Amino acid sequence: MELWNRTSPSDFILSDLFSHSACDLFLFSLVLGASTATLVGNILLLLLIRADRRLHTPMYFFLSQLSVMDLTLTGTVVPKMAANFLSGRKSISRGGCAAQIFLVVMVGGAECFLLAVMAYDRYLAVCHPLRYPALMNWKVCSLLVVASWMGGVADSVVDVGVVLSFPYCGSLKVDHFFCEVPALLRLSCADTSLFEDLIYACCAVMLLLPLGVIVASYTQVLTAVIKMPSTDGKQKALTTCSSHLAVVGLYYGGAMFSYMQRASARTPAGDRATSIFYTILTPMLNPFIYSLRNREVTRAVKKMLGK
């Protein structure tokens, strides 16, 4: 036990999300339940997309990438948080902290771009249905997905390199349940204001540019749907697009609240609350939002259960 609790002087110390009171034990159980639902829901969606040929379309290809991102995000944060809570060992090495920053920032940036790609895909499918197969072929889909991931990787490499280059000469206790960039910057004994302004500007670009693409795409989609003569066509288009808009609302709501605030306006309690939202709740809800009102996914589930 002594060896287990021993930490290196250079290790960061994470804060507990929960205490060991009866109420917090119940909340911890809810978090584990939500994480399990995230795991089951996203893996099931990936298996359905792989198994059913009717789901081998660009939309579901993008959706499978969203599931991979959600699994990566939850898997990066929750296991370490749960292990710290159960073992009482709160330290995390510099390497482990760098890995958490890299994966969380990478997935966050990649998901911004992917949601914009999914909106553009719906715009082409609804507004240019005859040209859609040529415009959104598998080569284009693959390039768009790779570009989304690379955008996230570029952002995360810069964040990891700069954040861990700052000197940390005082307390190494991070006021967060995982290594998040703003929480680490508060511990540095150097002036980080320039980098904080740079983060704010980068977040504004990475959030607002894709959001602009999403708004422009769905403005065109809504205009096209209104002009559709077929009621069934309208319902199908609105069902698919409303699912995506619900995911966009959840993700961008939490991300903009978390990252579009100046450092002076942020609080540790607020950061923890929004982090729970976008690392645990949103990844859990995404597969259910896309599945509950989607006839193709429902048919794929029935087919799998029948087998």
C-alpha positions as CSV (number, residue, x, y, z in Angstrom):
1,M,0.0,0.0,0.0
2,E,2.9,2.3,0.8
3,L,4.4,1.6,-2.6
4,W,1.0,2.2,-4.3
5,N,0.6,5.6,-2.6
6,R,4.2,6.8,-3.3
7,T,4.3,9.6,-5.9
8,S,7.1,11.3,-7.7
9,P,7.9,15.0,-6.7
10,S,7.1,16.0,-10.3
11,D,3.7,14.2,-10.4
12,F,0.5,16.3,-10.6
13,I,-2.2,15.7,-7.9
14,L,-5.7,15.5,-9.2
15,S,-8.7,16.6,-7.2
16,D,-11.5,14.3,-6.3
17,L,-14.8,14.8,-8.2
18,F,-16.7,13.1,-5.3
19,S,-16.2,12.6,-1.6
20,H,-17.0,9.3,0.1
21,S,-20.3,10.4,1.5
22,A,-23.4,8.4,0.8
23,C,-24.7,11.0,-1.6
24,D,-21.4,11.2,-3.5
25,L,-21.2,7.4,-3.7
26,F,-24.6,7.5,-5.4
27,L,-23.4,10.2,-7.8
28,F,-20.3,8.2,-8.6
29,S,-22.5,5.2,-9.4
30,L,-24.5,7.4,-11.8
31,V,-21.3,8.5,-13.5
32,L,-20.2,4.8,-13.9
33,G,-23.6,3.9,-15.2
34,A,-23.5,6.8,-17.7
35,S,-20.0,5.7,-18.8
36,T,-21.1,2.1,-19.2
37,A,-24.1,3.3,-21.3
38,T,-21.6,5.3,-23.5
39,L,-19.5,2.2,-24.0
40,V,-22.4,0.0,-24.8
41,G,-24.3,2.5,-27.0
42,N,-21.4,3.5,-29.1
43,I,-20.0,0.0,-29.6
44,L,-23.4,-1.3,-30.5
45,L,-23.8,1.5,-33.0
46,L,-20.4,0.7,-34.5
47,L,-21.3,-3.0,-34.8
48,L,-24.6,-2.2,-36.5
49,I,-23.0,0.1,-39.0
50,R,-20.4,-2.5,-39.8
51,A,-22.9,-5.4,-40.0
52,D,-25.7,-3.9,-42.0
53,R,-24.9,-3.0,-45.6
54,R,-27.8,-0.5,-45.7
55,L,-25.9,1.6,-43.3
56,H,-22.8,1.7,-45.5
57,T,-23.4,5.3,-46.5
58,P,-21.4,8.5,-45.9
59,M,-23.8,9.7,-43.1
60,Y,-23.2,6.5,-41.1
61,F,-19.5,6.5,-41.9
62,F,-19.3,9.9,-40.3
63,L,-21.5,8.8,-37.4
64,S,-19.1,5.8,-36.8
65,Q,-16.2,8.3,-36.5
66,L,-18.3,10.3,-34.0
67,S,-18.7,7.2,-31.9
68,V,-15.0,6.5,-32.0
69,M,-14.4,10.1,-30.8
70,D,-16.9,9.7,-28.0
71,L,-15.4,6.4,-26.8
72,T,-11.9,8.0,-26.9
73,L,-13.0,11.0,-24.8
74,T,-14.8,9.0,-22.1
75,G,-12.1,6.4,-22.0
76,T,-9.4,9.0,-21.5
77,V,-11.1,10.7,-18.5
78,V,-13.4,8.3,-16.6
79,P,-11.1,5.3,-15.9
80,K,-8.5,7.4,-14.3
81,M,-11.1,9.4,-12.3
82,A,-12.7,6.1,-11.1
83,A,-9.3,4.5,-10.2
84,N,-8.3,7.6,-8.2
85,F,-11.7,7.5,-6.3
86,L,-11.5,3.8,-5.5
87,S,-7.8,3.6,-4.7
88,G,-7.3,7.0,-3.0
89,R,-4.2,7.5,-5.2
90,K,-4.6,10.9,-6.8
91,S,-1.3,11.4,-8.6
92,I,-0.8,11.4,-12.3
93,S,2.6,11.5,-14.0
94,R,3.7,14.2,-16.4
95,G,3.4,11.7,-19.2
96,G,-0.1,10.6,-18.1
97,C,-1.1,14.3,-17.9
98,A,0.3,15.0,-21.4
99,A,-1.6,12.0,-22.8
100,Q,-4.9,13.2,-21.2
101,I,-4.4,16.8,-22.6
102,F,-3.5,15.4,-26.1
103,L,-6.4,13.0,-26.4
104,V,-9.1,15.4,-24.9
105,V,-8.0,18.4,-27.0
106,M,-7.5,16.2,-30.1
107,V,-11.0,14.7,-29.9
108,G,-12.6,18.0,-29.0
109,G,-11.1,19.7,-32.1
110,A,-11.8,16.8,-34.4
111,E,-15.4,16.6,-33.3
112,C,-15.9,20.3,-34.1
113,F,-14.8,19.7,-37.6
114,L,-16.6,16.4,-38.0
115,L,-20.0,18.0,-37.0
116,A,-19.4,20.6,-39.7
117,V,-18.6,17.8,-42.2
118,M,-21.8,16.0,-41.2
119,A,-23.9,19.2,-41.7
120,Y,-22.3,19.7,-45.1
121,D,-23.1,16.1,-46.0
122,R,-26.8,16.6,-45.1
123,Y,-26.8,19.8,-47.2
124,L,-25.6,17.9,-50.3
125,A,-28.0,15.0,-49.6
126,V,-31.1,17.2,-49.4
127,C,-30.2,20.1,-51.8
128,H,-28.3,18.1,-54.4
129,P,-29.7,14.6,-54.3
130,L,-28.9,13.7,-57.9
131,R,-25.2,14.8,-57.6
132,Y,-24.8,13.5,-54.1
133,P,-23.1,10.1,-55.0
134,A,-20.5,11.9,-57.1
135,L,-19.9,14.8,-54.7
136,M,-19.7,12.7,-51.5
137,N,-17.9,9.6,-52.7
138,W,-15.8,7.4,-50.4
139,K,-12.6,9.2,-51.3
140,V,-14.0,12.5,-50.4
141,C,-15.5,11.1,-47.2
142,S,-12.2,9.6,-46.1
143,L,-10.3,12.9,-46.8
144,L,-12.9,14.9,-44.8
145,V,-12.6,12.5,-41.9
146,V,-8.7,12.5,-42.0
147,A,-8.8,16.3,-42.2
148,S,-11.0,16.5,-39.1
149,W,-8.7,14.2,-37.1
150,M,-5.6,16.1,-38.3
151,G,-7.1,19.4,-37.2
152,G,-7.6,18.1,-33.7
153,V,-4.1,16.6,-33.7
154,A,-2.5,19.9,-34.7
155,D,-4.3,21.7,-31.9
156,S,-3.4,19.1,-29.3
157,V,0.3,18.9,-30.2
158,V,0.6,22.7,-29.7
159,D,-1.3,22.6,-26.4
160,V,0.7,19.8,-24.9
161,G,4.0,21.2,-26.0
162,V,3.4,24.7,-24.6
163,V,1.5,23.8,-21.4
164,L,4.1,21.3,-20.2
165,S,7.0,23.7,-21.1
166,F,5.8,26.2,-18.4
167,P,7.6,25.9,-15.0
168,Y,5.5,24.5,-12.1
169,C,7.4,25.5,-9.0
170,G,4.7,25.7,-6.4
171,S,1.8,23.4,-5.6
172,L,1.1,20.7,-8.2
173,K,-2.5,20.0,-7.0
174,V,-4.7,20.4,-10.1
175,D,-8.2,21.7,-9.1
176,H,-9.8,19.3,-11.6
177,F,-10.5,15.6,-11.9
178,F,-8.4,15.3,-15.1
179,C,-5.6,17.3,-16.7
180,E,-7.3,20.2,-18.4
181,V,-5.3,23.0,-19.9
182,P,-6.9,25.9,-18.0
183,A,-6.6,24.0,-14.6
184,L,-2.8,23.4,-15.2
185,L,-2.1,27.0,-16.3
186,R,-3.4,28.2,-12.9
187,L,-0.5,26.3,-11.3
188,S,2.3,27.7,-13.3
189,C,4.6,30.3,-11.7
190,A,5.3,31.9,-15.1
191,D,3.1,34.5,-16.9
192,T,0.7,32.5,-19.0
193,S,-1.6,35.4,-20.1
194,L,-0.3,35.5,-23.7
195,F,-0.9,31.7,-24.1
196,E,-4.3,32.0,-22.5
197,D,-5.2,34.7,-25.0
198,L,-3.9,32.5,-27.8
199,I,-6.1,29.6,-26.6
200,Y,-9.1,31.8,-26.5
201,A,-8.5,32.9,-30.1
202,C,-7.9,29.3,-31.3
203,C,-11.0,28.1,-29.6
204,A,-13.0,30.9,-31.2
205,V,-11.7,29.9,-34.6
206,M,-12.2,26.1,-34.0
207,L,-15.7,26.6,-32.6
208,L,-17.1,29.5,-34.6
209,L,-15.9,28.5,-38.1
210,P,-17.4,25.0,-38.0
211,L,-20.5,26.5,-36.4
212,G,-20.8,28.9,-39.3
213,V,-20.6,26.0,-41.8
214,I,-23.3,24.2,-39.8
215,V,-25.6,27.2,-39.7
216,A,-25.1,27.9,-43.4
217,S,-25.7,24.3,-44.3
218,Y,-28.9,23.9,-42.3
219,T,-30.3,27.3,-43.6
220,Q,-30.1,25.8,-47.1
221,V,-31.5,22.5,-45.9
222,L,-34.5,24.2,-44.2
223,T,-35.2,26.2,-47.3
224,A,-35.1,23.1,-49.5
225,V,-37.3,21.1,-47.1
226,I,-40.0,23.8,-47.1
227,K,-40.1,23.6,-50.9
228,M,-40.5,19.8,-50.9
229,P,-43.9,18.6,-52.3
230,S,-43.7,15.2,-50.6
231,T,-44.7,15.0,-46.9
232,D,-42.7,11.8,-46.5
233,G,-39.6,13.4,-47.9
234,K,-40.0,16.4,-45.6
235,Q,-40.4,14.1,-42.6
236,K,-37.4,11.9,-43.4
237,A,-35.1,15.0,-44.0
238,L,-36.3,16.7,-40.8
239,T,-35.8,13.5,-38.7
240,T,-32.3,13.0,-39.9
241,C,-31.3,16.7,-39.6
242,S,-33.0,17.2,-36.2
243,S,-30.9,14.4,-34.7
244,H,-27.7,16.0,-35.9
245,L,-28.8,19.4,-34.7
246,A,-29.6,18.0,-31.3
247,V,-26.0,16.6,-31.1
248,V,-24.6,20.0,-32.3
249,G,-26.6,21.8,-29.7
250,L,-25.3,19.6,-26.9
251,Y,-21.7,19.6,-28.0
252,Y,-21.4,23.3,-28.9
253,G,-23.4,24.4,-25.9
254,G,-21.0,22.8,-23.5
255,A,-17.9,23.6,-25.5
256,M,-18.7,27.3,-25.9
257,F,-19.6,27.7,-22.3
258,S,-16.4,25.9,-21.3
259,Y,-13.8,27.4,-23.7
260,M,-15.2,30.7,-24.9
261,Q,-14.8,32.4,-21.5
262,R,-11.9,34.5,-20.5
263,A,-9.6,33.0,-17.9
264,S,-10.6,35.7,-15.4
265,A,-14.3,34.6,-15.7
266,R,-13.6,30.9,-15.2
267,T,-14.0,29.1,-11.9
268,P,-12.8,25.6,-10.9
269,A,-16.3,24.5,-10.0
270,G,-17.7,25.7,-13.3
271,D,-14.9,24.0,-15.2
272,R,-15.7,20.7,-13.5
273,A,-19.4,21.0,-14.1
274,T,-19.0,21.7,-17.9
275,S,-16.3,18.9,-18.1
276,I,-18.8,16.4,-16.8
277,F,-21.2,17.5,-19.5
278,Y,-19.0,17.1,-22.5
279,T,-16.9,14.2,-21.3
280,I,-19.6,12.0,-19.9
281,L,-23.2,13.1,-20.7
282,T,-22.8,14.1,-24.3
283,P,-21.0,11.0,-25.4
284,M,-23.7,8.9,-23.7
285,L,-26.6,10.7,-25.4
286,N,-25.2,10.8,-29.0
287,P,-25.9,7.2,-30.0
288,F,-29.4,7.3,-28.5
289,I,-30.2,10.6,-30.2
290,Y,-29.3,9.2,-33.6
291,S,-30.9,5.8,-33.0
292,L,-34.3,6.5,-31.3
293,R,-35.9,8.4,-34.3
294,N,-33.9,6.7,-37.1
295,R,-35.8,4.0,-38.9
296,E,-32.7,2.6,-40.6
297,V,-31.0,2.0,-37.3
298,T,-34.2,0.6,-35.8
299,R,-34.4,-1.9,-38.7
300,A,-30.7,-2.8,-38.2
301,V,-31.3,-3.5,-34.5
302,K,-34.3,-5.7,-35.2
303,K,-32.3,-7.6,-37.8
304,M,-29.4,-8.2,-35.4
305,L,-31.8,-9.3,-32.6
306,G,-33.5,-11.6,-35.1
307,K,-30.2,-13.3,-35.9
